[in-house]
Amino acid sequence: MVPAVTFYTFVLAVHIASIVIAFGVTFAYPVIYAVGIKREPRSMPGIHRIQDTVGKTVITPFLALALLCGIYLASKLHVWSDFYVQWGLGVIIVLGGLGGAFFAPQERRLAELAERDVAAAGDGQVAWSAEYSALRKRVELVGYAAAGLVLLTIYFMTAQTGA
């Protein structure tokens, strides 16, 4: 008698869910930025702190879980030499590195700069400093590149399953 759900299919589901949980919110960041900047500028320091917290408490742990599941899946299927596995491993390392070395410190800096600019405005309209605007744009661009890597990896994983 074959079980309805194997351990392999369970791990595959956890692997996919981990990626959805880790990166799903990041696809909403451009909208959150746009609304915050235009309609709720005084909320931007908090938004950047939330991003930093999401990175530490959601993205990093679920990225690690996706990696562990991926290691199991690649080992179970003996597909370590397949392009999509090597690509996925490389991307997960790049994204993890970007999270710790780029996004976390830049989001903390954005929170500080936004707080400074909001305080400088007093009760008036918030005017973003050139420093804040440039850093926000840089973080957004790297975020778009990271999102592109996630989407490309999803394509490679689904198009080249190794089956």
N, C-alpha and C positions, 0 to 999 in steps of 0.2 A: 504494500500500500504506500503510495507516494503522498507525502504531506502536501496540503494545499498551498502552503507558503514555506519556502525553504529559507534557511539562514541567509543564503546568497541573495534572494529577492528582498529579504528584510534589510540587509546591509545596503543593497542598491537603493532602496527607498530612503533610507537614512542619509545616504550620500547625496541624493538629489534634494531632499528636504533641507539638508545642511546648507547647500549652496543657495537655495531660495531664501532661507532665513538669514544667512550671512549677508547676501547682497541685495535682497529685494528692496530694502529701504533706500539703498544708495541710488536707485533709479528715480526716486522721488526727490532727491536733494536739489536738482535744478529748479523744480517747482517751488520747493520750500524756500530756496534762496530768493527767487523772483518775487514771491509774495512777501517775504520778510523785508527785503530791501525796499520795495515800493509801498506796501501797505502798513507794515509793522516794523519800521526800522529800529525801534527801541528794543525789539525782541531778538535782534541779531546776536548779541553776546550770549544769550541763553541758547539760541539755536546752535551756535558753534560749540558750546559746552555739551549740549545733548549729542552732537555728532561725535565728539571725543568719547563720551560715555558709551555710546552705541558701539563704537569701534572696539573698546575694551571689553564690554560685557556681552556683545552679540556677535559682531563680525569675527573677532579673533577666536573665540571658543568654537564657533561653528565652522570656521575655516579649518581649524585643527581637526575637528570631527570629520569633515569632508576628506581631509588628507588621510586620516586613519582608515576610513571606509574605502577610499580609493586604493590604498596599499593592499587591503584585504582583497578587493575585487580584482586588481591586476594580478595578484599572486594566485588567486583561485583559478583565473582564466589563463594564466601563463602568457600574458600579453605585455610584459615589461618592455619589449623591444618595439612595440607598435607605436607609430607616430602619435596617435591621439593620447596615449598614456604618457609619453615623454612630454608632449606639449602641456597636458594638464598638470603634470608634476611641476614643470617649469613655471607655469602661470601661477600656480598656488604659492610657490616660493616667492615669485615676484610680488604678488598681491600682499602676501604676509609681510614682506620686507617694506613695501610701500606704506602699509598700515602703520608699522612701528617707526620707520625712519622718516617718512614724509607726512602722511595725513595727521597722525597724532600730534606732533609738535606744531604743525601749521595750523591745525584747528584750535589748539590752545592759544597760539599767537593771534589768530583771527578774533577769538573771544576778547583778548586783552585790547586789541586795536579797536574793535567795535565798542567795547565799554568806554574806552577813552574818547572816541568820537561822539558817542551818545552823551557822555558827561559834558563834553565841550559845548554841546548844543544847548545845554540848560533846558529851558522850556520851549525853545524854538525848534525849527526844523533841523533834523539831523543832516549834516553834510559829511559824506565819507571822505576821509583823507586819501591822498594818492597812494600812501603805503597800504592802507586797508584794501582799497580797490584793486591794486596790482596783485596783492597776495590772494585775494578772493578769486580773481580771474585765473591765477596760476593753479590754485587748488581745484577750481572747476575744470580746467583743461586736463589736469592729471586724472581727475575723477571721470571725465569722459573717456579717456584712454583706458582706464581700469574697467569701466563698463563695457567698452569694446572688447577687451580681453575676455571678460566673463561671457559675453554673447558668442564670441568666436569659439571659445572653449566648449560651450554648450553645443554649438554646431558640430565641432569635431567629435565630441563624445557621442552624439546621436547618429551622425552620418557614418562613423567608423566604429561600430560597436565591437569588432573583433569576433563576432559570432559567425 
